[in-house]
Amino acid sequence: MASAKATNPPRGQCTQCWFHAYASREAHAGLGTREDCPQCVAHMNNGHPDHMIVR
């Protein structure tokens, strides 16, 4: 179960990035050793979608 901090990002932060940072083990559980998370890579390359930013 993710912590309250992981599921409640502050204003202006991306919900996905916040969750992946503070609940990293849960968010990246299916990845192999030294395997990049496709969702994290997409955010690094394309930025954060507007609908994922907390207003």
N, C-alpha and C positions, 0 to 999 in steps of 0.2 A: 504494500500500500504506500503510495507516495505521501510525502510529508505535506503539511499545510503550506509550507513555504514553496514547494514545487508546484502546487496547484493554484497559487494566488499571486501571480506576478504583479508588480506595481505598474502604475500608469506609464504608458510609453514603451513598455517592453513587449516583446513577442512571446506569446503563450507557449509556442513550441520550443523555442530556444530556452526559455526559462525552465520548462519542464525537463528538457534534455540536460540542462546544467545541474539542476538540483535533485533529479531522480534518475541520474545517469544509468545506474545499474538496471533499473526497470525499463527505461527507454531503449537501452542498447542491449537488452538481454539476448536477443536472437543473433547478434553479430558474432563472428568468429574473431580469433586473435588477430589484431592489427587490421581488422576490416573497418572501413569507413562507413558511417551511418549515411545512407542515401538522402535522408531528410535533412540532415545537418549540412551535407555537401551542397544540396540544392539551395539552402538558405545562404551559404557562403558565396555561391556563384551568382544567384539571382536576387538576393535581398529578401526582405520580409514582406509577405503579402499584406496588404492593408487590413484585411479582415482578421488577421492574427494579432494585431497590435492592440493592447488594452487602452481604451479611451477613458 
